[in-house]
Amino acid sequence: MNLNLLERTYDLSFELTEDHQMIRDSVRDFVERYVAPDVIERDGKKKFPFEIVKMLADQGLLGICHQEKYGGAGFDTISFCLAIEEIARWDASLALTVASHTSLGTGHIALAGSLEQKMKYMPDLTSGKKLAAWCLTEPGSGSDASGLKTTAVKDGENWILNGTKTFITQGSVGHIYVVLAKTDPTLDTKGISAFIVERDWDGVNPGTPMHKLGMNTSDTAEVVFENVKVPNGNLLGEPGYGFIDTMKVLDGGRIGIGALSVGIARGALEESMKYAKERKQFGKPIGDFQAIEHKMVNMAVEIDAARLLVYRAAWLKDQEKPYTKEASMAKLFASEAAERATLDAVQIHGGYGYTKEYHVERFLRDMKLMTIGEGTSEIQRLILSREIKKDLGYYS
């Protein structure tokens, strides 16, 4: 092979476009103005921030990556990741609200919905007039998503839905639920279907918000469905395709969790840098001590690496290329990098890091969900083992 004779084309770029920079800067400005000042107080009150969520909706962030014909802003997945990172830098709970609403509940309708369903439900969701909740997890099925017990039985022109969902984000404040249920228990995963369910229908019973370690202003609740009559027109996607579509929705959701993790980790680094510059021991700032410098360097390197993994997965999604492996890599690495970053941030802050006066203790509490939600770290490693073996010909 003569390299001099090869035609050369290069399209690899690490530069953000002007649109990307605009989104990053505008969201950062909004968050610093309206989110950051009262975030510690809101965390202590543990109440859903309706007013701020409405402000985010007015900025177009609840439909940022959905098509304009359905009321969205029409930006790409990288734009979505930039917005989530900027929000999570100060308020991970708020970022989780945006991410789950956008990529899970609304995202499932965007992925599998008919034109009629999209036109009926998405404009209210992308505008933030209504909030979406995605109902997959149950008391007895978490990592084993296919083991759900909720059922939907055909009854003429309707389906009768029964079951209990738990750990549902927007569970008590949501208006539109996407519910996974077994429609044919004999077919295992191929017998699972998805349904669009409205909160005000008879038999829909949202529970009270759960008390959690972190993510205090993100709404998490149990939702019980008792003989809910769901019109056949609210079957989301083809019968028996619910689990297949769920796996695709989770792939996209993992990109959002990756971006959220990057935001938390960045907050940990920036707050640590600020504190290490101001805090003096033995006559000089602790940021001049090598032990502290090394912690912050490790944080910075892992944040950059995590962000690049997230962007790669987002780019592949936008190019409509396979991205299951890349989304799992991004989610796994970014969430565990955030775990290390927040632990080091508390250590750098010393005793002050253990108090609620400083942001880093909240970062540590909020971070833990990142290694659990949208598939635990253990599940990500199972997925990656399968994907890597496939890539390397292990099964051939």
C-alpha positions in Angstrom: 0.0 0.0 0.0 1.4 3.4 -1.1 0.2 6.0 1.4 1.1 8.8 -1.0 -1.5 7.6 -3.5 -4.4 7.5 -1.0 -7.1 10.1 -1.1 -7.2 11.9 2.2 -10.4 13.2 3.9 -10.5 14.2 7.5 -13.7 15.0 9.4 -12.8 14.3 13.0 -13.3 17.4 15.1 -13.3 18.2 18.8 -14.6 21.7 18.3 -18.2 22.6 19.3 -20.2 24.3 16.6 -21.5 27.8 17.1 -25.0 26.4 17.9 -23.4 24.1 20.6 -21.5 27.0 22.1 -24.6 29.1 22.1 -26.6 26.5 23.9 -23.8 25.8 26.4 -23.4 29.5 27.2 -27.0 30.3 27.4 -27.9 27.4 29.7 -24.9 28.2 31.9 -26.0 31.8 32.2 -29.5 30.8 33.0 -28.4 28.2 35.7 -26.0 30.6 37.3 -28.7 33.3 37.5 -31.8 31.3 38.5 -30.7 27.9 39.7 -27.5 28.2 41.6 -28.3 30.9 44.2 -31.0 28.9 46.1 -30.0 25.3 45.3 -28.9 24.4 48.9 -32.2 25.8 50.3 -34.3 23.8 47.8 -32.4 20.7 48.5 -33.2 21.1 52.2 -36.9 21.6 51.6 -37.1 18.5 49.3 -39.9 20.0 47.2 -40.3 19.7 43.5 -39.3 23.1 41.9 -42.3 23.7 39.7 -41.4 27.3 39.0 -37.9 26.6 37.8 -39.1 23.7 35.7 -41.5 26.0 34.0 -38.7 28.5 33.4 -36.7 25.7 31.8 -39.7 24.8 29.7 -40.0 28.4 28.6 -36.4 28.2 27.4 -37.2 25.2 25.3 -35.1 22.8 27.3 -37.9 20.2 27.9 -38.0 19.5 24.2 -34.5 20.5 23.2 -33.8 17.4 21.0 -37.2 16.6 19.7 -38.5 17.6 16.3 -39.9 21.0 15.7 -43.1 19.6 14.1 -43.9 18.1 17.5 -43.1 21.3 19.4 -39.5 20.6 20.1 -36.5 22.8 19.6 -34.9 20.5 17.0 -31.4 20.4 18.3 -29.2 17.3 18.4 -28.2 15.0 21.2 -24.9 16.7 21.8 -26.9 19.9 22.5 -29.0 17.9 24.9 -25.9 16.7 26.7 -24.4 20.2 26.9 -27.6 21.4 28.5 -27.8 18.5 31.0 -24.2 19.0 32.0 -24.7 22.7 32.7 -27.8 22.2 34.8 -26.2 19.3 36.7 -23.1 21.4 37.5 -25.3 23.1 40.1 -28.5 21.1 40.5 -28.4 17.4 39.6 -32.0 16.9 40.7 -33.2 19.5 38.2 -31.0 17.9 35.5 -32.5 14.5 36.2 -36.0 16.0 35.8 -35.1 17.4 32.4 -33.2 14.2 31.3 -35.9 11.7 32.4 -38.8 13.8 30.9 -37.0 14.3 27.6 -35.2 11.0 26.9 -37.4 8.5 28.7 -41.1 9.4 28.8 -41.2 11.7 25.9 -38.4 9.8 24.2 -40.4 6.6 24.1 -43.3 8.3 22.4 -41.0 9.9 19.9 -39.4 6.6 19.2 -42.4 4.3 18.9 -45.5 6.5 18.7 -47.8 6.7 15.7 -48.1 10.1 14.0 -51.5 10.5 15.7 -50.0 9.7 19.2 -47.1 12.1 18.6 -49.4 14.9 17.5 -51.7 14.4 20.4 -49.1 14.1 23.2 -45.7 15.5 22.3 -46.6 19.2 21.9 -47.7 19.4 25.5 -44.6 17.4 26.6 -42.0 19.2 24.6 -43.4 22.6 25.7 -43.4 21.5 29.3 -47.1 22.1 29.7 -47.2 18.5 30.9 -44.5 16.2 32.4 -43.8 12.7 31.3 -43.0 9.7 33.5 -41.6 6.4 32.3 -42.9 3.4 34.2 -40.7 0.4 33.9 -39.3 -0.6 37.3 -41.4 -2.6 39.8 -40.9 -3.6 43.4 -39.7 -7.0 42.3 -38.0 -6.2 39.0 -35.2 -3.7 38.7 -32.1 -4.9 36.8 -34.2 -7.8 35.5 -36.6 -5.5 33.6 -38.2 -8.4 31.8 -39.4 -9.8 35.1 -42.2 -7.2 35.4 -45.6 -8.3 36.8 -47.8 -5.5 35.5 -50.4 -6.9 33.0 -52.5 -5.5 30.3 -55.4 -7.7 29.1 -57.3 -7.1 25.9 -61.0 -6.2 26.5 -62.8 -5.3 23.3 -61.4 -1.9 22.1 -59.5 -1.4 25.4 -56.7 -2.9 27.5 -57.2 -3.4 31.2 -54.0 -2.4 33.0 -53.1 -3.7 36.5 -49.8 -3.4 38.4 -47.5 -1.4 40.6 -44.5 0.6 39.4 -41.9 2.0 41.7 -38.9 4.5 41.7 -40.7 6.4 39.0 -39.2 9.8 38.2 -42.0 12.4 38.0 -44.2 9.7 39.5 -46.3 12.0 41.6 -46.1 15.2 39.4 -46.3 13.6 36.0 -49.3 14.0 33.7 -48.5 11.4 31.0 -47.2 7.9 31.9 -45.5 5.4 29.5 -46.2 2.1 31.1 -44.6 -1.3 30.3 -46.9 -4.3 30.9 -47.1 -8.0 29.9 -49.7 -8.6 27.2 -48.8 -12.2 26.7 -47.1 -13.8 29.7 -46.2 -16.9 27.6 -43.8 -15.0 25.3 -41.3 -13.7 27.9 -39.8 -10.4 26.6 -41.7 -10.7 23.3 -44.9 -10.5 25.3 -44.2 -7.0 26.8 -46.0 -4.0 25.3 -46.0 -0.2 26.1 -49.0 2.0 26.7 -49.6 5.8 27.0 -51.6 6.4 30.1 -53.0 9.7 31.3 -52.8 10.6 35.0 -56.5 11.6 35.4 -57.9 8.3 34.2 -59.8 6.1 36.6 -57.6 3.7 38.5 -54.3 5.6 38.1 -53.0 6.2 41.6 -49.7 8.1 42.1 -48.1 7.7 45.5 -46.4 10.2 47.7 -42.8 11.3 46.9 -40.1 9.0 48.3 -37.5 10.2 50.8 -34.1 9.5 49.3 -30.4 9.9 50.1 -30.0 12.5 47.4 -31.7 14.0 44.3 -34.1 15.6 46.9 -36.0 17.9 44.5 -36.4 15.3 41.8 -39.8 13.6 42.2 -39.7 9.9 42.8 -42.8 7.9 43.6 -44.7 4.6 43.3 -47.6 4.5 40.8 -50.4 1.9 41.1 -52.6 1.0 38.2 -55.9 -0.6 39.2 -58.2 -1.8 36.3 -57.2 1.1 34.2 -59.1 1.1 30.9 -56.5 2.0 28.2 -57.9 2.6 24.7 -56.4 0.4 22.0 -55.2 3.7 20.3 -52.9 4.2 23.3 -50.9 1.1 22.7 -47.4 2.5 22.0 -45.7 0.7 19.2 -46.4 -2.8 18.0 -47.8 -5.4 20.5 -45.0 -7.3 22.0 -42.3 -4.7 21.0 -42.4 -2.9 24.3 -39.2 -4.5 25.6 -37.3 -4.1 22.4 -38.2 -0.4 22.3 -37.4 -0.1 26.0 -33.8 -1.2 25.4 -33.5 1.5 22.8 -34.9 4.1 25.2 -32.5 3.0 27.8 -29.5 3.4 25.4 -30.5 7.0 24.9 -31.2 7.5 28.6 -27.7 6.3 29.4 -26.2 9.2 27.4 -28.2 11.6 29.5 -27.0 10.0 32.7 -23.4 10.2 31.4 -23.8 13.9 30.8 -25.4 14.4 34.2 -22.5 12.6 35.8 -20.0 14.9 34.0 -21.9 17.9 35.3 -21.8 16.6 38.9 -18.1 15.8 38.6 -17.3 19.2 37.1 -19.1 20.8 40.0 -17.0 18.8 42.4 -13.8 19.9 40.7 -14.7 23.6 40.4 -15.8 23.8 44.0 -12.7 22.0 45.2 -10.4 24.3 43.2 -12.2 27.3 44.7 -11.9 26.0 48.2 -8.3 24.8 47.8 -7.3 28.3 46.7 -8.9 30.0 49.7 -8.2 27.4 52.5 -4.8 27.9 54.0 -2.9 25.4 56.2 0.8 25.6 57.3 1.0 29.1 55.9 -0.1 28.4 52.3 -3.2 27.4 50.2 -3.9 23.7 50.4 -4.1 23.8 46.6 -0.4 24.1 46.6 0.1 20.8 48.3 0.9 18.0 46.0 -1.6 15.6 47.5 -4.4 18.0 46.8 -3.1 18.9 43.3 -3.0 15.2 42.3 -6.6 14.7 43.4 -7.8 17.6 41.3 -5.7 16.6 38.3 -7.2 13.1 38.4 -10.7 14.7 38.6 -9.9 16.9 35.6 -8.6 14.1 33.4 -11.5 11.8 34.2 -14.0 14.5 33.5 -12.6 15.2 30.1 -12.4 11.5 29.3 -16.0 11.0 30.4 -17.2 14.0 28.4 -15.6 12.6 25.3 -17.2 9.2 25.8 -20.6 10.9 26.2 -20.1 13.0 23.1 -19.1 10.0 21.0 -22.3 8.1 22.0 -24.4 11.2 21.3 -22.8 11.7 17.9 -23.5 8.1 17.0 -27.1 8.4 18.0 -27.5 11.5 15.9 -25.9 9.7 12.9 -28.4 6.8 13.5 -25.6 4.4 13.9 -25.5 1.6 16.6 -24.5 3.1 19.9 -25.4 0.5 22.6 -21.8 -0.2 23.5 -20.8 3.4 23.5 -23.7 4.6 25.6 -22.9 1.9 28.2 -19.3 2.9 28.2 -20.2 6.6 28.6 -22.6 5.9 31.4 -20.4 3.5 33.3 -17.2 5.5 33.1 -18.8 8.9 33.7 -20.9 7.7 36.7 -17.9 6.1 38.4 -15.7 9.1 37.6 -18.3 11.3 39.3 -18.2 8.9 42.3 -14.4 9.3 42.6 -14.6 13.1 42.0 -17.2 13.7 44.7 -15.5 11.6 47.3 -12.3 13.5 46.6 -14.1 16.8 46.7 -15.4 16.0 50.2 -11.9 14.9 51.3 -10.4 18.2 50.0 -13.0 20.2 51.9 -12.2 18.2 55.1 -14.7 18.7 57.9 -16.5 21.5 55.9 -17.2 19.0 53.1 -19.3 17.0 55.6 -21.6 20.0 56.3 -24.5 21.2 54.2 -23.0 24.7 54.1 -20.9 23.6 51.1 -22.1 22.1 47.8 -19.9 19.0 47.8 -21.8 16.9 50.3 -24.9 17.3 48.1 -22.9 16.4 45.0 -21.8 13.2 46.8 -25.4 12.3 47.8 -26.8 13.1 44.3 -24.0 11.3 42.5 -24.8 7.8 43.9 -28.0 7.5 41.8 -25.8 7.7 38.7 -24.3 4.3 39.3 -27.7 2.8 39.8 -30.3 4.5 37.5 -30.7 3.5 33.8 -28.9 0.2 34.6 -26.5 -0.3 37.4 -22.7 -0.4 36.9 -22.9 -4.2 37.1 -25.5 -4.3 34.3 -23.4 -2.0 32.2 -20.5 -4.4 32.5 -22.7 -7.3 31.5 -23.8 -5.3 28.4 -20.2 -4.3 27.6 -18.9 -7.9 28.0 -21.5 -9.1 25.5 -20.8 -6.2 23.0 -17.0 -6.5 23.3 -17.1 -10.3 22.8 -19.2 -9.7 19.7 -16.7 -7.1 18.3 -13.7 -9.4 18.9 -15.2 -12.5 17.4 -15.6 -14.4 20.7 -18.8 -16.0 19.5 -17.6 -17.0 16.1 
